[in-house]
Amino acid sequence: MDKGSKKHKSTFSNWGRKLREHPKKILVFLVLAVTYYCCLPKQLFTSPHATVVESRSGQLLGAVIADDGQWRFPVLDSLPQKLKICTLNFEDAYFYWHPGFNPVSIAKAFMANIVAGRTVRGGSTLTQQLVRLSRNHKKRSYWEKAKELILATRLELRLSKEDILKLYASHAPYGGNVVGLEAAAWRYFGLQPHQLSWAEAATLAVLPNAPGLIYPGKNQQKLLDKRNRLLKKLLRNNYIDSTVYKLSLLEELPRKPFPLPNVAPHLVQYLAKKDKGKKIVTPINKELQNRINTIVERHHSSLRQQQLHNAAVLVMEVKTRKVLAYVGNAPTDKEHEKDVDMVRANRSTGSILKPLLYAAMMDAGELLPQMLVPDVPTRIAGYTPENFNERYSGAVQADKALAKSLNIPAVRLLQSYGLEKFRGQLDLFNLKGLDKPADHYGLTLILGGAETNLWDLCKTYASLASTVNHFNKTSSEYFAKEFTEPILSVDTKVDFGGRSTSKTVFDAASIYLTLEAMKKVNRPEGSESWEFFDSAKQIAWKTGTSYGNKDAWAIGVTQDFVVGVWAGNADGEGRPNVSGLLTAAPILFDIYDILPKSSWFQKPEDEFVEVKVCSDSGYLVTDKCPAKVIAVPNKENFVRACSYHQYVHLTTNGQFRINSSCADLSQSLRESWFVLPPLMEYYFKRIHPSYKTLPPFLPSCSKDVNTGMEFIYPRNGSSITLTKNFEGKLNQLVVKLAHTKPETAVYWYMDGEFIGETTDFHELGLLPGPGWHRITAVDALGQEAAIRLRIN
């Protein structure tokens, strides 16, 4: 056995002998040691904190007072140097050298109090004061002082000096219901702690010494004297020079508390419910938030003249999904629901979902950008959609229908695509409020029959933009979690999941074409707010107006930013002048005007393939069509070939059509002719002067069996109830007919009886009796069209 082992064995033997000789002493020692170790509670303070919300640069956006009515901010992350120097020079100059108590200070205080016969001086260190604060200011006594001294030494063993300083500064009383240095800096000076001057820091350093006596606004001279004495001490100790000292003496004291910043009140309230009593650093850009607040306030001042009282704005960064600005409501009053957060309130979507249908059909290979879609009077299973302008264009290219937000083409496309299928895809976007089955909404789903909120819509459009960005950046790959929630914490990074060659919801090409169509939206003419907008900024944007003019939407998308705007009345009251285009869009573009300029989306070339389409109809080309080449999503295409072109035989001068019944077709002109169905043609040629109708047949020729007529109203099989006028008489049922040659005479029959003749304008007023009727129209060329209808 070596000497070291023998030594240790001897030591343990000695301890064992002592334990046997003095067991009670050892036990008492152990009990005292354990008691000392456990005397300090694990959590020094249990008082509730205020919820504090800051911008990404640490600026205060707003706060919600603690449950006990105190402005007590969460513990400071660090103590600014000025405040540290002022606090230690006033409270505890030997803080860094004592073990929790200062014997010299205690002795001096004891002697001074004995001589005076009362308490005139305290000998507590800053650590002892912190212990007293944690014990809720128990009644002062020598016994209590002894306890504080023991607890102070224990606290020094547990925490570092810097942590003790931060705890003290965060829980010291500063008068009234203001607790802690950070809250005091905001309430008394309207500044962050690190922004305080030497005079302001000195003022706050002396306040906890007697917060009830020298509360700012009262006893100003006492507060001033204490502050100036501390400033003089700082001068003596060379912390400040004479110039700073003299200037500091000239600074006035705070007269009354400042209101805390309230830059994003609805966001603050939302976060206070989620993370109560915490300090939350958000990605909000305070400067941008303030500028957008000003924009909303300016527009609100004019909107309320139209009895519109509420508006909301959300701005997101596409790349990070971080929220840069959050305006939950306009600066209205309590009567008009100023406290309602309209960013998260579910409202009727209006037309804001139309781009999603466009992208879905493009992704499914069922739509091409310039494919003609009927825009004619439509009735589907009792539902009669109308365009916002109550007009019809006959036929319109799909991308233009989206750009113009036409309702009838959208409803027809939804019926063609499948209501159930589209409703199922919307679940992938997690749009809260849209929680009913397809049959609940019907075809109104695409025109505002559903509800969702600005938060989820901005999230969805940001995800669409990000899909294109990521596809181009990652060499043609998608991310599994592309459609993710926006971020409200500066420290949180978005998780897009793993990469894949498979699309998440829609492929990048379909989304890109959708954004291209949205970029072509025409801005309103004569609106002053558009005059100064930089037209060089390329933005994909969409407006929406709900039924009854209750909600106005506008959402814009660029490579970098998504801006969403809602305007209307929070109580759901509609106004006739509310529209997405004229109410929400001007706010949208005012906001984009202050955002950094973004370049347009890069085309995802790897997701495109070239195809030939008919240049007139936009459908797949046939041998009858003039062709052009366009880029479409690279997938199986289910769009039919063009059916709007047909070969016709004409006389050699091209004036008449002929057929084999009247001419030798080998001697005729054979041409491909673009021909729309009668009802589509009726409206189409009104706004397309270049559209050429088919020439008439040579009088000696047998006519084609295809009719050139179609009923506009009513539709076949309609059930109609005639209304009465103010005189109590029944209003006539006006039947309307479209004819490829309007100048042709049309003869009308009801139930086999002749009832009238029309030329040029084929409309006729009728008063049918109750029951089923057959309306027949026969033109001068012998062509015939008929419908059946029921009068209730």
C-alpha positions in Angstrom: 0.0 0.0 0.0 1.5 3.4 -1.0 1.7 6.4 1.3 -1.3 8.2 -0.3 -3.6 5.3 0.3 -2.5 5.0 3.9 -3.1 8.8 4.4 -6.7 8.6 3.0 -7.4 5.5 5.1 -6.2 7.4 8.2 -8.4 10.4 7.3 -11.5 8.3 7.0 -10.7 6.5 10.2 -10.4 9.9 12.0 -13.8 11.0 10.7 -15.3 7.7 11.7 -13.9 8.1 15.2 -15.2 11.7 15.5 -18.7 10.6 14.3 -18.8 7.9 17.0 -17.5 10.4 19.6 -19.7 13.5 18.6 -22.7 12.3 16.6 -25.0 15.1 17.8 -22.7 17.8 16.8 -22.2 16.3 13.3 -26.0 15.9 13.0 -26.6 19.5 14.0 -24.0 20.7 11.5 -25.6 18.7 8.7 -29.1 20.0 9.6 -27.8 23.6 9.6 -26.0 23.1 6.3 -29.1 21.6 4.6 -31.3 24.4 6.2 -28.9 27.0 4.8 -28.9 25.4 1.4 -32.7 25.2 1.2 -33.5 28.5 2.9 -33.8 30.3 -0.4 -36.8 29.4 -2.5 -36.0 28.1 -6.0 -38.1 30.9 -7.6 -37.3 34.2 -5.9 -40.3 36.1 -7.3 -43.7 34.8 -8.2 -45.4 38.1 -9.0 -47.0 38.1 -12.5 -45.3 40.0 -15.3 -46.7 42.3 -18.0 -46.7 40.9 -21.5 -44.2 42.9 -23.5 -44.1 42.9 -27.3 -41.1 44.3 -29.2 -40.1 44.9 -32.8 -37.3 43.0 -34.4 -34.9 45.8 -33.4 -36.0 45.7 -29.7 -38.3 48.7 -29.9 -41.5 48.5 -27.8 -44.6 47.9 -29.8 -47.0 47.6 -26.9 -47.6 45.8 -23.6 -50.4 44.4 -21.5 -50.4 45.1 -17.8 -49.7 42.3 -15.3 -52.7 40.5 -13.6 -52.0 42.4 -10.4 -52.3 45.8 -12.1 -48.6 46.5 -12.0 -46.4 47.6 -14.9 -43.8 44.9 -14.2 -41.9 43.9 -17.3 -40.1 40.5 -17.5 -36.5 40.3 -16.1 -34.0 42.4 -18.1 -31.6 40.6 -20.4 -28.9 43.1 -19.5 -28.5 46.3 -17.6 -27.2 49.4 -19.5 -23.9 50.7 -18.3 -25.2 54.2 -17.2 -27.9 52.6 -15.1 -25.5 50.1 -13.6 -23.1 52.9 -12.6 -25.9 55.1 -11.2 -27.5 52.3 -9.2 -24.3 51.0 -7.6 -23.1 54.5 -6.8 -26.4 55.3 -5.1 -27.2 52.0 -3.5 -24.1 49.8 -3.0 -20.7 51.1 -4.0 -18.9 47.9 -2.7 -21.4 45.6 -4.5 -18.7 43.7 -6.3 -16.5 43.1 -3.2 -19.0 42.0 -0.4 -20.4 38.5 0.1 -24.0 39.7 0.3 -23.7 42.0 3.3 -21.3 44.9 4.2 -20.2 44.8 7.8 -18.9 48.3 7.7 -22.1 49.7 6.4 -24.1 47.7 8.9 -21.9 49.0 11.8 -22.2 52.6 10.6 -26.0 52.3 10.2 -26.3 50.7 13.7 -24.4 53.5 15.4 -26.2 56.3 13.5 -29.6 54.9 14.4 -28.6 54.4 18.1 -27.4 58.0 18.3 -30.6 59.3 16.6 -32.9 57.1 18.5 -34.7 56.1 15.3 -33.9 54.6 12.0 -32.1 57.3 9.9 -29.8 55.1 7.9 -29.9 51.7 6.3 -26.9 49.4 6.0 -28.4 47.0 3.5 -26.6 46.0 0.4 -28.2 45.8 -2.9 -28.4 42.0 -2.5 -30.2 42.4 0.8 -32.6 44.8 -0.7 -33.4 42.2 -3.4 -34.1 39.6 -0.7 -36.4 42.1 1.0 -38.2 42.8 -2.3 -38.7 39.0 -2.8 -40.2 38.8 0.8 -42.7 41.5 0.0 -41.2 44.1 2.3 -41.8 42.3 5.6 -41.9 44.6 8.7 -38.4 45.8 9.5 -36.8 44.4 12.7 -33.3 43.3 13.7 -34.5 39.7 13.5 -35.8 40.3 10.0 -32.5 42.0 9.1 -30.6 38.8 10.3 -32.8 36.7 8.0 -32.1 39.0 5.1 -28.4 38.8 5.7 -28.4 35.0 5.7 -30.6 34.8 2.6 -28.4 37.4 0.9 -25.2 35.3 1.4 -27.1 32.3 0.1 -28.3 34.3 -3.0 -24.7 35.3 -3.7 -23.7 31.7 -3.8 -26.5 30.9 -6.2 -26.4 33.8 -8.7 -23.7 35.9 -10.3 -23.4 39.5 -9.4 -24.7 40.5 -12.8 -27.8 38.3 -12.4 -28.4 39.9 -9.0 -28.2 43.3 -10.5 -30.7 42.4 -13.3 -33.1 40.9 -10.8 -32.9 44.0 -8.6 -33.4 46.4 -11.5 -36.4 44.3 -12.8 -38.2 44.2 -9.4 -37.4 47.5 -7.7 -40.4 49.8 -7.1 -40.4 53.1 -9.1 -43.6 54.7 -7.8 -47.2 54.0 -8.3 -47.8 50.8 -10.2 -44.5 50.9 -12.0 -42.1 48.1 -11.1 -38.7 47.5 -12.7 -36.3 49.7 -14.5 -37.5 49.0 -18.1 -41.1 49.8 -17.3 -39.9 53.0 -15.5 -37.8 54.1 -18.4 -40.9 53.9 -20.7 -43.4 55.3 -18.3 -41.3 58.3 -17.1 -39.2 59.1 -20.2 -40.8 57.2 -23.1 -37.5 55.6 -23.9 -35.7 52.3 -23.8 -33.3 51.9 -20.9 -30.2 52.1 -23.1 -31.4 55.4 -24.5 -31.5 57.3 -21.2 -29.2 60.2 -20.5 -27.0 60.5 -17.3 -29.6 62.7 -15.7 -32.5 60.3 -16.6 -30.5 57.3 -15.4 -29.7 59.0 -12.1 -33.4 59.9 -11.6 -34.4 56.2 -11.9 -31.5 55.1 -9.7 -32.7 57.2 -6.7 -36.4 56.3 -7.2 -36.5 52.9 -5.5 -35.0 54.4 -2.4 -38.4 56.0 -1.6 -40.8 55.4 -4.4 -43.9 56.4 -2.5 -42.4 59.7 -1.3 -40.8 61.0 -4.5 -43.1 59.7 -7.2 -42.6 61.9 -10.3 -45.1 64.7 -10.4 -45.0 65.2 -6.7 -42.3 66.2 -4.2 -40.3 67.4 -7.2 -37.7 69.2 -5.1 -36.8 66.2 -3.1 -36.4 64.1 -6.2 -34.3 66.8 -7.8 -32.0 67.0 -4.8 -31.4 63.3 -4.7 -30.7 63.2 -8.4 -28.3 66.1 -8.3 -26.4 64.6 -5.3 -25.9 61.4 -7.3 -24.8 63.4 -10.3 -22.3 65.2 -8.2 -21.0 61.9 -6.8 -20.6 60.6 -10.4 -18.6 63.7 -11.2 -16.3 63.2 -8.1 -15.8 59.5 -9.1 -14.9 60.6 -12.7 -17.8 58.7 -14.3 -18.9 62.0 -16.0 -17.1 65.2 -16.8 -18.0 68.7 -15.8 -19.7 69.5 -19.1 -22.0 66.5 -18.8 -22.6 67.3 -15.1 -23.7 70.9 -15.9 -25.9 69.8 -18.8 -27.5 67.1 -16.7 -28.4 69.5 -13.9 -30.4 71.5 -16.5 -32.5 68.5 -17.5 -36.1 68.7 -16.2 -37.7 65.9 -14.1 -40.6 63.9 -15.5 -43.9 65.5 -14.7 -46.2 62.5 -15.2 -46.0 59.0 -16.7 -46.0 58.6 -20.5 -48.4 56.3 -22.1 -46.7 53.1 -23.4 -46.3 52.8 -27.1 -49.3 51.2 -28.8 -48.1 50.7 -32.3 -49.7 47.3 -33.0 -52.4 46.9 -30.3 -54.3 43.9 -31.9 -51.1 42.0 -32.4 -50.1 42.7 -28.8 -53.4 41.4 -27.5 -53.2 38.3 -29.6 -49.7 37.5 -28.4 -50.7 38.3 -24.8 -53.2 35.5 -24.9 -50.6 33.0 -26.3 -47.5 34.0 -24.2 -48.9 35.8 -21.2 -46.3 37.5 -19.0 -43.4 37.1 -21.4 -41.3 39.4 -23.5 -41.9 38.6 -27.2 -39.5 39.9 -29.8 -41.4 39.9 -33.1 -40.2 40.4 -36.7 -42.3 43.5 -37.0 -40.5 46.4 -38.6 -41.6 49.3 -36.4 -40.8 52.0 -39.0 -42.9 50.1 -41.6 -45.6 49.5 -39.1 -45.8 53.2 -38.3 -46.0 54.2 -41.9 -48.7 51.7 -42.7 -50.6 52.8 -39.6 -50.5 56.3 -41.1 -51.7 55.0 -44.5 -54.6 53.2 -42.9 -55.5 56.2 -40.8 -55.5 58.4 -43.9 -57.7 56.1 -45.9 -60.0 55.6 -42.9 -60.6 59.3 -42.6 -62.1 59.2 -46.2 -63.8 55.8 -45.9 -65.8 56.8 -42.8 -67.4 59.5 -44.9 -68.9 56.6 -46.8 -69.9 54.9 -43.5 -67.0 52.4 -43.7 -65.3 52.2 -40.3 -62.9 49.3 -40.3 -59.8 48.1 -42.2 -57.0 45.6 -41.6 -53.5 45.1 -43.2 -51.0 42.2 -43.0 -47.5 42.4 -44.6 -45.4 39.2 -44.8 -42.0 38.4 -46.1 -42.2 35.5 -48.6 -38.7 34.1 -48.0 -38.9 33.9 -44.2 -42.7 33.9 -43.7 -42.2 36.6 -41.1 -44.8 39.2 -40.4 -43.4 42.6 -41.0 -46.6 44.7 -40.2 -49.9 43.9 -38.5 -52.7 46.4 -38.5 -55.7 44.6 -36.8 -58.1 47.5 -37.3 -58.5 51.1 -38.4 -58.3 53.8 -35.7 -62.0 53.9 -35.2 -64.0 54.0 -32.0 -65.6 51.5 -29.6 -69.0 51.9 -31.2 -67.5 50.6 -34.4 -65.7 47.6 -32.9 -62.2 49.1 -32.7 -61.0 46.2 -30.6 -61.9 43.5 -33.0 -58.9 42.0 -34.8 -60.0 42.0 -38.4 -56.8 40.2 -39.5 -58.1 37.1 -37.9 -61.8 37.6 -38.3 -63.5 35.3 -40.7 -65.3 37.1 -43.5 -66.9 36.3 -46.8 -64.1 35.7 -49.4 -65.7 37.4 -52.4 -63.6 36.6 -55.4 -60.3 36.2 -53.6 -60.3 32.4 -54.1 -60.5 32.6 -57.9 -56.7 32.4 -58.5 -56.7 29.1 -56.6 -59.3 27.6 -59.0 -57.3 28.9 -62.0 -54.1 27.4 -60.6 -55.9 24.1 -59.8 -57.3 23.7 -63.3 -54.0 24.6 -64.9 -52.3 22.1 -62.6 -54.8 19.4 -63.6 -54.3 20.0 -67.3 -57.9 21.2 -67.7 -57.2 24.8 -68.6 -55.0 26.8 -70.8 -54.3 30.6 -70.2 -56.0 31.9 -73.4 -58.7 29.3 -73.6 -62.1 30.9 -74.3 -64.6 30.5 -71.4 -68.3 31.4 -71.9 -69.5 34.6 -70.4 -73.2 34.6 -71.1 -76.4 34.6 -69.0 -76.1 31.4 -66.9 -78.5 29.4 -64.7 -77.2 26.3 -63.1 -79.6 24.2 -60.9 -81.5 27.4 -59.9 -78.4 29.4 -59.3 -77.9 32.5 -61.5 -74.5 34.2 -61.1 -74.0 37.7 -62.3 -70.8 39.6 -63.1 -70.0 42.6 -60.9 -70.7 45.0 -63.8 -73.9 43.1 -64.8 -72.6 42.8 -68.4 -71.6 39.9 -70.6 -68.7 39.5 -73.0 -69.9 36.3 -74.7 -66.6 34.6 -74.5 -63.4 35.6 -72.7 -59.9 34.2 -72.4 -59.3 32.4 -69.1 -56.5 34.7 -68.0 -58.5 37.8 -68.8 -61.5 36.4 -66.9 -59.3 36.1 -63.9 -57.7 39.5 -64.4 -61.2 41.1 -64.7 -62.6 38.9 -61.9 -65.6 37.9 -64.0 -68.1 35.8 -62.0 -69.8 33.8 -64.7 -66.7 32.3 -66.2 -65.5 31.4 -62.7 -68.7 29.6 -61.9 -68.7 27.7 -65.2 -65.0 26.7 -64.6 -65.8 25.5 -61.1 -68.7 23.4 -62.4 -66.4 22.0 -65.1 -63.6 21.2 -62.7 -65.7 19.7 -60.0 -67.0 21.4 -56.9 -66.1 18.5 -54.6 -62.6 18.2 -56.0 -61.8 21.9 -55.6 -63.3 22.0 -52.1 -61.0 19.1 -51.1 -58.0 20.9 -52.4 -58.8 24.0 -50.3 -58.3 21.9 -47.2 -54.6 21.7 -48.0 -54.3 25.5 -47.4 -55.8 25.2 -43.9 -58.1 28.2 -44.4 -59.9 28.6 -41.0 -63.5 29.4 -41.4 -63.8 27.3 -44.5 -65.0 24.3 -42.7 -68.2 23.2 -44.4 -68.7 20.4 -47.0 -68.9 21.2 -50.7 -72.7 20.9 -50.9 -73.1 23.5 -48.2 -71.4 26.1 -50.4 -72.4 25.0 -53.8 -71.0 27.0 -56.8 -71.1 30.1 -54.7 -67.9 28.9 -53.1 -65.9 30.7 -55.8 -67.8 34.0 -55.4 -67.8 34.4 -51.6 -70.0 31.7 -50.3 -67.3 30.7 -47.9 -65.5 32.5 -45.2 -61.9 32.9 -44.1 -59.5 35.5 -42.8 -56.7 37.8 -43.9 -54.1 35.9 -42.0 -54.8 32.6 -43.8 -55.2 34.2 -47.2 -51.8 36.0 -46.9 -50.3 32.7 -45.8 -51.7 31.0 -48.8 -50.6 33.5 -51.4 -47.1 33.7 -49.8 -46.9 29.9 -50.2 -47.8 30.1 -53.8 -45.1 32.7 -54.4 -42.5 30.8 -52.4 -43.2 27.6 -54.4 -42.1 29.3 -57.6 -39.1 30.9 -55.9 -37.9 27.6 -54.3 -38.4 25.7 -57.6 -36.1 28.0 -59.4 -33.6 28.2 -56.6 -33.3 24.5 -55.9 -32.9 23.2 -59.5 -36.5 22.2 -59.9 -37.4 20.9 -56.5 -40.3 21.4 -54.1 -40.5 21.6 -50.3 -42.8 19.3 -48.3 -44.0 22.0 -45.9 -44.4 24.9 -48.4 -47.8 25.9 -47.1 -46.8 26.8 -43.5 -47.9 29.3 -40.9 -46.6 32.9 -40.8 -44.0 33.6 -38.1 -44.4 36.1 -35.2 -41.2 35.5 -33.4 -37.8 37.0 -34.5 -36.0 33.9 -33.3 -38.1 31.3 -35.1 -37.0 30.1 -38.5 -39.5 28.6 -41.0 -39.3 24.9 -41.5 -40.1 24.1 -45.1 -39.4 20.3 -44.6 -37.5 18.1 -47.0 -37.1 18.5 -50.7 -38.9 16.5 -53.4 -39.4 16.5 -57.1 -43.1 16.1 -56.4 -45.3 19.2 -56.1 -46.8 20.1 -52.8 -50.2 21.3 -54.0 -49.8 22.9 -57.4 -46.8 22.8 -59.7 -44.6 25.8 -60.2 -45.6 26.4 -63.8 -49.4 26.5 -62.9 -48.7 29.0 -60.1 -46.4 31.1 -62.3 -49.1 31.4 -65.0 -51.6 32.3 -62.3 -49.4 35.1 -61.0 -48.9 36.3 -64.6 -52.7 36.5 -65.1 -53.0 38.4 -61.7 -50.3 40.8 -62.9 -52.6 41.9 -65.8 -55.3 43.3 -63.5 -56.3 46.8 -64.7 -56.0 49.5 -62.0 -59.0 51.8 -61.5 -59.0 54.9 -63.6 -59.4 58.4 -62.1 -58.4 57.3 -58.6 -56.1 59.8 -57.1 -54.3 57.3 -54.9 -52.9 55.5 -58.0 -51.3 58.6 -59.6 -48.0 58.4 -57.7 -47.6 54.6 -57.7 -44.5 53.4 -59.4 -45.9 51.5 -62.4 -42.5 49.8 -62.9 -43.3 47.7 -59.8 -44.7 44.4 -61.1 -47.3 43.0 -58.7 -49.7 40.0 -58.9 -52.8 41.2 -57.2 -56.4 40.2 -56.8 -59.4 42.0 -55.3 -62.7 40.6 -53.9 -66.0 42.0 -53.0 -68.5 39.9 -50.9 -72.2 39.6 -51.6 -74.1 42.6 -50.3 -70.9 44.8 -50.5 -69.9 43.9 -46.9 -66.2 43.0 -47.5 -63.6 44.5 -49.7 -60.4 42.5 -50.2 -57.1 43.1 -52.0 -54.1 40.9 -51.9 -50.8 41.5 -53.7 -47.8 39.2 -54.3 -44.3 39.8 -55.4 -41.1 37.7 -55.1 -40.4 39.2 -51.7 -43.6 40.4 -50.1 -47.3 39.6 -49.7 -49.6 42.4 -48.7 -53.2 41.7 -47.7 -55.9 44.4 -47.1 -59.5 44.0 -45.8 -61.9 46.9 -45.5 -65.6 47.1 -44.5 -67.6 47.2 -41.3 -66.8 44.8 -38.6 -70.5 44.4 -37.7 -71.2 43.1 -41.2 -73.2 46.1 -42.4 -72.8 46.5 -46.2 -72.5 49.7 -48.1 -73.3 50.1 -51.8 -69.9 51.8 -52.5 -67.8 49.0 -51.1 -65.6 47.1 -53.6 -62.3 45.5 -53.5 -61.1 47.5 -56.5 -62.1 51.0 -55.1 -62.0 50.4 -51.4 -59.1 48.0 -50.6 -56.8 48.2 -53.6 -55.8 51.8 -53.1 -54.5 50.9 -49.6 -52.7 48.0 -51.1 -50.8 50.0 -53.6 -50.0 52.8 -51.1 -48.3 50.1 -49.0 -46.4 48.6 -52.0 -45.2 52.1 -52.8 -43.2 52.2 -49.5 -41.9 48.6 -49.7 -38.6 47.9 -51.4 -38.9 47.1 -55.1 -39.0 43.4 -56.1 -38.1 41.8 -59.3 -40.7 39.7 -61.1 -40.8 36.0 -60.6 -38.4 33.9 -62.6 -40.1 31.6 -65.1 -39.7 27.9 -63.9 -38.6 26.7 -67.3 -38.1 23.1 -66.3 -41.8 22.8 -65.5 -43.0 24.0 -68.9 -43.5 22.4 -72.3 -44.5 24.0 -75.6 -47.8 23.2 -77.4 -49.7 24.5 -80.3 -53.0 26.1 -79.7 -55.6 27.8 -81.8 -54.8 31.5 -81.9 -58.5 32.4 -81.8 -59.9 30.1 -79.2 -56.9 29.1 -77.1 -57.9 25.4 -77.3 -55.5 22.8 -78.7 -55.0 23.3 -82.4 -56.7 21.4 -85.2 -56.1 21.5 -89.0 -58.9 24.1 -89.2 -57.3 26.7 -86.9 -54.6 29.3 -87.2 -51.9 28.1 -84.8 -49.5 29.6 -82.3 -47.1 28.1 -79.9 -47.4 28.7 -76.1 -45.7 27.3 -73.0 -48.0 25.3 -70.7 -47.4 23.2 -67.6 -45.6 19.9 -68.5 -48.3 17.4 -67.8 -51.0 15.3 -69.5 -53.3 17.8 -71.1 -57.1 17.2 -71.0 -58.1 20.4 -72.8 -60.1 19.5 -75.9 -59.2 20.5 -79.4 -60.8 23.6 -80.8 -64.4 23.2 -81.9 -65.0 26.8 -82.8 -63.5 26.5 -86.3 -65.4 25.0 -89.2 -64.9 24.7 -92.9 -67.4 26.6 -95.0 -67.8 26.8 -98.8 -68.3 30.2 -100.2 -69.1 31.7 -103.6 -66.1 32.9 -105.5 -66.7 36.4 -104.3 -67.0 35.3 -100.7 -70.5 36.9 -100.4 -72.6 33.7 -99.8 -72.3 30.3 -98.3 -73.1 27.4 -100.6 -73.5 23.7 -100.3 -73.9 20.8 -102.7 -77.6 21.4 -103.1 -77.0 24.5 -105.1 -73.4 24.6 -106.4 -70.4 22.6 -107.5 -68.3 22.7 -104.4 -65.1 22.0 -106.4 -65.5 25.5 -107.8 -66.1 27.2 -104.4 -63.9 28.9 -101.9 -63.2 26.6 -99.0 -62.3 28.6 -95.8 -61.9 27.9 -92.1 -64.2 30.2 -90.1 -64.2 31.0 -86.4 -67.8 30.5 -85.3 -69.1 30.9 -81.7 -72.4 29.5 -80.6 -75.3 32.0 -81.1 -75.6 33.1 -77.5 -71.8 33.6 -77.1 -71.7 35.3 -80.5 -74.5 37.7 -79.6 -72.5 39.3 -76.8 -69.0 38.6 -78.2 -69.4 40.6 -81.4 -70.6 43.7 -79.5 -67.2 44.2 -78.0 -65.1 42.6 -80.7 -65.8 44.5 -83.9 -63.3 42.3 -85.8 -65.4 39.2 -85.3 -67.0 38.1 -88.6 -70.3 36.3 -88.6 -70.9 33.6 -91.2 -72.2 34.9 -94.5 -75.8 34.0 -95.4 -76.5 31.1 -97.7 -77.1 31.6 -101.3 -80.9 31.9 -101.6 -81.2 28.9 -103.9 -79.3 26.6 -101.4 -80.8 24.3 -98.8 -80.1 25.7 -95.3 -77.9 23.9 -92.8 -79.8 22.1 -90.1 -77.8 24.0 -87.4 -79.8 26.9 -86.0 -78.3 30.4 -85.7 -80.6 31.3 -82.8 -80.5 30.7 -79.1 -82.7 31.9 -76.2 -81.0 34.3 -73.8 -83.8 34.4 -71.3 -85.5 32.4 -69.9 -83.5 29.2 -70.0 -85.2 26.0 -71.0 -87.0 24.3 -68.1 -87.2 27.5 -66.0 -89.8 27.9 -63.3 -90.9 31.6 -63.1 -93.1 33.6 -60.7 -94.5 36.8 -62.3 -94.2 39.9 -60.0 -96.7 42.7 -59.6 -96.1 46.4 -60.2 -97.2 49.3 -57.9 -100.6 49.3 -59.5 -101.1 45.6 -58.5 -100.9 44.4 -62.1 -98.6 41.5 -63.3 -95.4 42.5 -64.9 -94.8 40.9 -68.3 -92.3 38.1 -68.8 -89.7 39.5 -71.3 -88.3 36.7 -73.5 -84.9 37.4 -75.3 -83.3 35.7 -78.2 -79.8 35.9 -79.7 -79.6 35.6 -83.5 -76.4 35.5 -85.6 -78.2 37.8 -88.1 -80.2 40.2 -85.9 -81.8 41.9 -88.9 -83.5 38.7 -89.8 -87.2 38.7 -88.9 -88.2 36.2 -86.1 -91.8 35.0 -85.6 -92.9 34.0 -82.1 -95.3 31.3 -81.0 -96.6 30.3 -77.6 -98.2 26.9 -77.3 -98.5 26.8 -81.1 -100.3 30.2 -81.4 -98.6 33.2 -83.2 -97.9 36.0 -80.7 -95.6 38.5 -82.5 -92.7 39.4 -84.8 -89.4 41.0 -84.1 -86.4 42.3 -86.1 -83.0 43.7 -84.9 -83.9 43.5 -81.2 -85.4 40.1 -80.5 -87.3 40.7 -77.3 -91.0 40.2 -76.6 -93.2 40.8 -73.6 -95.7 38.0 -72.6 -98.3 37.3 -70.0 -98.6 33.5 -69.8 -101.0 31.9 -67.4 -100.0 29.5 -64.7 -98.6 26.1 -65.8 -96.2 24.8 -68.5 -95.8 26.7 -71.8 -93.8 26.2 -75.0 -92.2 29.3 -76.6 -91.1 28.8 -80.2 -89.2 31.2 -82.4 -88.9 30.7 -86.2 -86.9 33.1 -88.3 -87.4 34.1 -92.0 -84.8 31.5 -93.1 -86.8 28.7 -91.4 -84.5 28.2 -88.5 -86.2 27.3 -85.2 -85.5 27.5 -81.5 -87.8 26.5 -78.7 -88.0 26.3 -74.9 -90.4 25.1 -72.2 -91.1 27.0 -69.0 -93.4 27.0 -66.1 -95.4 29.9 -64.7 -96.1 29.6 -60.9 
